[in-house]
Amino acid sequence: MTKQIKAIAPKLIILDRDGVINEDSDDYIKSADEWQPIPGSIEAIIELKAKNIPVAIATNQSGVGRGLFDLATLMSMHDKLYNLLAEDKDAIQHIAYCPHTPDMDCVCRKPQTGMLDEISLKLDIALSPEVFFVGDSFKDIQAARKANCTPILVKTGKGLKTLAKHQSELAGVMIFDNLQQFVEAVI
């Protein structure tokens, strides 16, 4: 597993948010207080910055479209992430989010590639196998594949459920216990 990653030097690492960086909930993360980092995730992002690997986030946030929280609350969750990164807050170069519900048929909601395209345009980095997309859901894997990125599955968040439900569809996908383990393999 580690050998495969080191053979491809990442130009960019895109992270899903809920379940990869912070704890997830079937009831949605609806406030900055509910937004709690997964142990080691903040340190992993800082380590990527130390190795000059750009990081961006692509996150479905249908809680906005469902009226569970507003955009200001979403921004306060992201502010909490930046505050936890402290002097390394510039490690996150862009956060793309989709506020739409699944029935809105938008181009940004994963498994569509709109957010990945936005990140590519914003950071001027072409989507390619040298772009790794780390997620915990099958939608993340599908989006990475559609965008020609290298999909990575972590077992945090919904990762174990994804692994159990989609085992046969995960051929060629590298799987890690968490973001920290993935980052250790990259560097």
KOLFIMI-869431 format. One record per atom (N, C-alpha, C): residue in three letters; z, y, x. Coordinates in steps of 0.1 Angstrom, whole numbers, padded with zeros to 4 digits, always signed. Layout:
% KOLFIMI-869431
ALAZYX/...
% end
This chain:
% KOLFIMI-869431
MET+0000-0012+0008/MET+0000+0000+0000/MET+0000+0013+0009/THR+0009+0013+0018/THR+0010+0025+0027/THR-0003+0027+0035/LYS-0008+0016+0040/LYS-0020+0017+0048/LYS-0032+0023+0040/GLN-0033+0020+0028/GLN-0044+0026+0019/GLN-0043+0041+0018/ILE-0031+0045+0016/ILE-0029+0060+0015/ILE-0031+0067+0028/LYS-0027+0062+0039/LYS-0029+0068+0052/LYS-0043+0069+0056/ALA-0051+0059+0050/ALA-0065+0059+0053/ALA-0073+0071+0047/ILE-0067+0076+0036/ILE-0073+0088+0029/ILE-0063+0099+0030/ALA-0066+0109+0038/ALA-0057+0121+0039/ALA-0059+0129+0026/PRO-0048+0132+0019/PRO-0049+0139+0006/PRO-0053+0154+0009/LYS-0063+0159+0001/LYS-0066+0173+0001/LYS-0057+0181-0008/LEU-0052+0173-0018/LEU-0044+0179-0029/LEU-0037+0168-0036/ILE-0025+0171-0040/ILE-0017+0161-0049/ILE-0014+0168-0062/ILE-0019+0162-0073/ILE-0016+0167-0086/ILE-0005+0158-0092/LEU+0005+0165-0098/LEU+0016+0157-0103/LEU+0017+0160-0118/ASP+0019+0149-0126/ASP+0024+0150-0140/ASP+0038+0156-0139/ARG+0043+0162-0149/ARG+0056+0168-0148/ARG+0067+0158-0154/ASP+0068+0157-0167/ASP+0078+0149-0173/ASP+0077+0134-0169/GLY+0087+0129-0163/GLY+0087+0115-0159/GLY+0083+0113-0145/VAL+0078+0123-0138/VAL+0074+0123-0124/VAL+0083+0132-0116/ILE+0084+0144-0120/ILE+0093+0154-0114/ILE+0106+0155-0120/ASN+0106+0155-0133/ASN+0119+0156-0141/ASN+0120+0144-0151/GLU+0132+0142-0155/GLU+0135+0131-0165/GLU+0127+0134-0177/ASP+0123+0123-0184/ASP+0115+0124-0196/ASP+0124+0120-0208/SER+0119+0123-0220/SER+0126+0120-0232/SER+0116+0117-0243/ASP+0118+0107-0251/ASP+0110+0105-0263/ASP+0111+0116-0273/ASP+0122+0124-0272/ASP+0124+0135-0281/ASP+0120+0148-0275/TYR+0112+0147-0264/TYR+0107+0159-0257/TYR+0117+0166-0249/ILE+0113+0172-0238/ILE+0122+0182-0231/ILE+0119+0195-0237/LYS+0130+0201-0244/LYS+0128+0213-0252/LYS+0134+0225-0247/SER+0141+0224-0235/SER+0148+0236-0230/SER+0150+0234-0214/ALA+0153+0245-0208/ALA+0155+0245-0194/ALA+0168+0236-0191/ASP+0177+0237-0200/ASP+0190+0228-0198/ASP+0186+0213-0198/GLU+0177+0210-0207/GLU+0173+0196-0208/GLU+0164+0191-0196/TRP+0158+0201-0190/TRP+0149+0198-0178/TRP+0158+0195-0166/GLN+0158+0182-0163/GLN+0166+0177-0151/GLN+0157+0170-0141/PRO+0158+0174-0129/PRO+0149+0167-0119/PRO+0153+0152-0117/ILE+0143+0144-0114/ILE+0146+0130-0110/ILE+0151+0131-0096/PRO+0161+0124-0092/PRO+0166+0124-0079/PRO+0155+0122-0068/GLY+0155+0131-0059/GLY+0145+0130-0048/GLY+0132+0137-0050/SER+0129+0141-0063/SER+0116+0147-0066/SER+0114+0161-0060/ILE+0124+0169-0060/ILE+0124+0183-0055/ILE+0122+0182-0039/GLU+0129+0173-0033/GLU+0128+0171-0019/GLU+0114+0166-0015/ALA+0109+0157-0023/ALA+0095+0152-0021/ALA+0085+0163-0021/ILE+0086+0172-0031/ILE+0076+0183-0031/ILE+0078+0192-0019/ILE+0090+0195-0015/ILE+0092+0203-0003/ILE+0086+0196+0009/GLU+0088+0183+0010/GLU+0082+0175+0021/GLU+0067+0176+0022/LEU+0060+0176+0010/LEU+0046+0178+0009/LEU+0042+0192+0015/LYS+0050+0202+0011/LYS+0047+0215+0016/LYS+0048+0216+0031/ALA+0059+0209+0036/ALA+0061+0209+0051/ALA+0049+0202+0058/LYS+0042+0193+0052/LYS+0030+0187+0057/LYS+0017+0194+0054/ASN+0018+0206+0048/ASN+0007+0214+0044/ASN-0003+0207+0034/ILE+0003+0199+0025/ILE-0005+0193+0015/ILE-0002+0201+0002/PRO-0013+0207-0004/PRO-0012+0215-0016/PRO-0007+0206-0028/VAL+0001+0212-0037/VAL+0006+0205-0048/VAL+0003+0213-0061/ALA-0001+0207-0071/ALA-0003+0213-0084/ALA+0003+0204-0095/ILE+0005+0209-0107/ILE+0010+0201-0118/ILE+0001+0202-0130/ALA-0002+0191-0136/ALA-0009+0190-0149/ALA-0001+0183-0159/THR+0003+0190-0169/THR+0013+0185-0179/THR+0009+0187-0193/ASN+0009+0177-0201/ASN+0007+0178-0215/ASN+0021+0183-0221/GLN+0020+0193-0229/GLN+0032+0199-0235/GLN+0030+0201-0250/SER+0028+0190-0257/SER+0025+0192-0271/SER+0037+0196-0279/GLY+0049+0197-0273/GLY+0061+0202-0279/GLY+0058+0217-0284/VAL+0050+0224-0276/VAL+0047+0238-0280/VAL+0039+0237-0293/GLY+0028+0229-0293/GLY+0020+0228-0305/GLY+0027+0223-0317/ARG+0037+0215-0315/ARG+0045+0209-0326/ARG+0056+0219-0330/GLY+0058+0230-0324/GLY+0068+0240-0328/GLY+0082+0236-0323/LEU+0083+0227-0313/LEU+0097+0223-0309/LEU+0102+0233-0299/PHE+0093+0240-0292/PHE+0097+0251-0283/PHE+0085+0260-0281/ASP+0088+0272-0276/ASP+0077+0282-0274/ASP+0072+0283-0260/LEU+0062+0291-0257/LEU+0057+0292-0244/LEU+0067+0299-0234/ALA+0076+0308-0239/ALA+0086+0314-0231/ALA+0096+0303-0226/THR+0099+0294-0235/THR+0108+0283-0231/THR+0101+0274-0221/LEU+0089+0271-0223/LEU+0081+0263-0213/LEU+0082+0270-0199/MET+0080+0283-0199/MET+0080+0291-0187/MET+0094+0290-0181/SER+0104+0290-0189/SER+0118+0289-0183/SER+0120+0276-0177/MET+0114+0265-0182/MET+0115+0252-0175/MET+0108+0253-0162/HIS+0097+0259-0161/HIS+0089+0260-0149/HIS+0097+0269-0139/ASP+0103+0280-0144/ASP+0112+0288-0136/ASP+0123+0280-0129/LYS+0129+0271-0137/LYS+0140+0263-0132/LYS+0134+0254-0120/LEU+0122+0249-0122/LEU+0116+0241-0111/LEU+0115+0250-0098/TYR+0109+0262-0100/TYR+0107+0271-0089/TYR+0121+0274-0082/ASN+0131+0277-0091/ASN+0144+0280-0085/ASN+0150+0269-0077/LEU+0148+0256-0082/LEU+0153+0245-0074/LEU+0146+0243-0061/LEU+0133+0247-0061/LEU+0125+0247-0048/LEU+0130+0258-0039/ALA+0136+0268-0044/ALA+0142+0279-0036/ALA+0131+0285-0028/GLU+0133+0286-0014/GLU+0124+0293-0005/GLU+0111+0285-0004/ASP+0110+0273-0010/ASP+0098+0265-0009/ASP+0091+0265-0023/LYS+0093+0275-0031/LYS+0087+0275-0044/LYS+0072+0276-0044/ASP+0067+0281-0033/ASP+0052+0282-0031/ASP+0046+0269-0028/ALA+0054+0258-0028/ALA+0049+0244-0026/ALA+0040+0241-0039/ILE+0044+0246-0050/ILE+0036+0244-0063/ILE+0026+0255-0063/GLN+0014+0252-0061/GLN+0003+0262-0061/GLN-0002+0266-0074/HIS-0001+0257-0084/HIS-0006+0260-0098/HIS+0000+0250-0108/ILE+0004+0255-0119/ILE+0008+0246-0130/ILE-0002+0248-0142/ALA-0009+0237-0145/ALA-0017+0237-0157/ALA-0010+0230-0168/TYR-0010+0235-0180/TYR-0004+0228-0191/TYR-0013+0229-0203/CYS-0011+0218-0211/CYS-0018+0218-0224/CYS-0008+0219-0235/PRO-0008+0229-0243/PRO+0001+0231-0254/PRO-0003+0224-0267/HIS-0014+0218-0267/HIS-0020+0212-0280/HIS-0014+0199-0283/THR-0015+0196-0296/THR-0011+0183-0301/THR-0023+0173-0300/PRO-0020+0160-0300/PRO-0031+0150-0298/PRO-0043+0152-0308/ASP-0040+0156-0321/ASP-0050+0157-0331/ASP-0059+0169-0330/MET-0056+0178-0320/MET-0064+0190-0319/MET-0077+0188-0311/ASP-0079+0176-0305/ASP-0091+0173-0298/ASP-0096+0183-0288/CYS-0087+0188-0280/CYS-0090+0198-0270/CYS-0095+0191-0257/VAL-0100+0199-0248/VAL-0106+0193-0235/VAL-0095+0193-0224/CYS-0084+0199-0227/CYS-0073+0200-0216/CYS-0063+0188-0217/ARG-0060+0183-0229/ARG-0050+0173-0230/ARG-0054+0160-0223/LYS-0046+0155-0214/LYS-0048+0142-0208/LYS-0049+0131-0219/PRO-0058+0122-0218/PRO-0066+0118-0207/PRO-0079+0126-0204/GLN-0081+0137-0211/GLN-0093+0146-0208/GLN-0090+0152-0194/THR-0100+0158-0188/THR-0098+0163-0175/THR-0097+0179-0174/GLY-0096+0185-0185/GLY-0096+0200-0185/GLY-0085+0206-0175/MET-0073+0201-0175/MET-0063+0206-0166/MET-0066+0204-0151/LEU-0072+0192-0149/LEU-0076+0189-0135/LEU-0087+0198-0130/ASP-0097+0200-0139/ASP-0108+0210-0136/ASP-0102+0224-0134/GLU-0093+0228-0142/GLU-0086+0241-0140/GLU-0080+0242-0126/ILE-0073+0232-0122/ILE-0066+0232-0109/ILE-0076+0232-0098/SER-0087+0224-0100/SER-0097+0224-0089/SER-0104+0238-0088/LEU-0106+0245-0099/LEU-0112+0258-0099/LEU-0103+0268-0093/LYS-0090+0268-0097/LYS-0080+0277-0093/LYS-0077+0276-0078/LEU-0077+0264-0073/LEU-0073+0262-0058/LEU-0086+0260-0050/ASP-0097+0260-0056/ASP-0110+0258-0049/ASP-0110+0246-0040/ILE-0106+0235-0047/ILE-0105+0221-0040/ILE-0113+0212-0050/ALA-0124+0206-0045/ALA-0132+0197-0054/ALA-0124+0185-0057/LEU-0125+0180-0070/LEU-0119+0168-0074/LEU-0127+0156-0067/SER-0119+0147-0061/SER-0126+0137-0053/SER-0115+0126-0050/PRO-0118+0115-0044/PRO-0108+0105-0041/PRO-0097+0110-0031/GLU-0100+0121-0025/GLU-0090+0127-0016/GLU-0080+0135-0024/VAL-0081+0136-0037/VAL-0072+0143-0046/VAL-0064+0131-0053/PHE-0051+0131-0051/PHE-0043+0121-0057/PHE-0036+0127-0069/PHE-0036+0119-0080/PHE-0030+0123-0093/PHE-0018+0113-0096/VAL-0006+0118-0095/VAL+0006+0110-0097/VAL+0011+0111-0111/GLY+0011+0100-0118/GLY+0016+0101-0132/GLY+0024+0089-0136/ASP+0030+0089-0148/ASP+0038+0078-0153/ASP+0032+0072-0165/SER+0021+0078-0170/SER+0015+0072-0183/SER+0001+0068-0180/PHE-0004+0060-0189/PHE-0018+0055-0188/PHE-0028+0067-0190/LYS-0024+0077-0197/LYS-0033+0089-0199/LYS-0035+0096-0185/ASP-0024+0096-0177/ASP-0026+0101-0164/ASP-0036+0094-0155/ILE-0035+0080-0156/ILE-0044+0072-0148/ILE-0058+0074-0153/GLN-0060+0074-0167/GLN-0073+0077-0172/GLN-0079+0090-0168/ALA-0071+0100-0168/ALA-0076+0114-0164/ALA-0080+0114-0150/ALA-0072+0108-0141/ALA-0075+0107-0127/ALA-0088+0100-0125/ARG-0090+0089-0132/ARG-0103+0081-0130/ARG-0115+0089-0135/LYS-0113+0096-0147/LYS-0124+0104-0152/LYS-0128+0115-0143/ALA-0118+0120-0135/ALA-0121+0132-0127/ALA-0124+0128-0112/ASN-0126+0115-0110/ASN-0129+0109-0097/ASN-0118+0112-0087/CYS-0105+0112-0091/CYS-0093+0114-0083/CYS-0087+0100-0081/THR-0078+0099-0071/THR-0071+0086-0068/THR-0059+0086-0077/PRO-0058+0076-0087/PRO-0047+0075-0095/PRO-0035+0068-0089/ILE-0023+0074-0091/ILE-0011+0068-0086/ILE-0001+0067-0098/LEU+0005+0055-0099/LEU+0015+0053-0110/LEU+0029+0052-0104/VAL+0038+0060-0109/VAL+0053+0058-0105/VAL+0060+0052-0117/LYS+0070+0044-0114/LYS+0078+0037-0123/LYS+0088+0045-0131/THR+0090+0057-0127/THR+0100+0066-0134/THR+0094+0070-0147/GLY+0102+0077-0156/GLY+0097+0081-0169/GLY+0092+0070-0177/LYS+0079+0070-0181/LYS+0073+0060-0189/LYS+0066+0050-0180/GLY+0067+0050-0167/GLY+0060+0042-0158/GLY+0062+0027-0160/LEU+0074+0023-0162/LEU+0076+0008-0164/LEU+0069+0003-0177/LYS+0070+0011-0187/LYS+0063+0008-0200/LYS+0048+0008-0198/THR+0043+0017-0190/THR+0029+0018-0187/THR+0024+0005-0180/LEU+0032+0002-0170/LEU+0030-0010-0162/LEU+0029-0023-0170/ALA+0039-0024-0179/ALA+0040-0036-0188/ALA+0028-0037-0198/LYS+0025-0025-0203/LYS+0015-0025-0214/LYS+0000-0025-0209/HIS-0002-0020-0197/HIS-0015-0018-0192/HIS-0018-0025-0178/GLN-0010-0036-0176/GLN-0011-0043-0163/GLN-0025-0046-0159/SER-0033-0052-0168/SER-0047-0056-0165/SER-0056-0044-0163/GLU-0052-0032-0167/GLU-0061-0021-0166/GLU-0057-0012-0153/LEU-0047-0017-0146/LEU-0043-0009-0134/LEU-0048-0015-0121/ALA-0058-0023-0121/ALA-0064-0028-0109/ALA-0068-0017-0100/GLY-0064-0017-0088/GLY-0067-0007-0078/GLY-0058+0005-0078/VAL-0048+0006-0087/VAL-0039+0017-0088/VAL-0027+0014-0079/MET-0024+0023-0070/MET-0012+0021-0062/MET+0000+0025-0071/ILE+0011+0017-0069/ILE+0023+0019-0078/ILE+0035+0020-0069/PHE+0043+0030-0072/PHE+0055+0033-0065/PHE+0067+0034-0074/ASP+0079+0032-0068/ASP+0091+0034-0076/ASP+0093+0048-0082/ASN+0090+0058-0074/ASN+0092+0072-0078/ASN+0084+0081-0069/LEU+0084+0094-0072/LEU+0076+0104-0064/LEU+0081+0104-0049/GLN+0093+0102-0047/GLN+0098+0103-0033/GLN+0092+0091-0025/GLN+0092+0079-0030/GLN+0086+0068-0024/GLN+0071+0070-0021/PHE+0064+0075-0030/PHE+0050+0079-0029/PHE+0048+0089-0017/VAL+0056+0099-0017/VAL+0054+0109-0006/VAL+0057+0103+0007/GLU+0067+0095+0008/GLU+0070+0088+0021/GLU+0059+0080+0026/ALA+0051+0074+0016/ALA+0039+0066+0020/ALA+0028+0075+0024/VAL+0027+0087+0018/VAL+0016+0096+0022/VAL+0018+0102+0036/ILE+0030+0105+0039/ILE+0033+0111+0052/ILE+0038+0101+0062/
% end
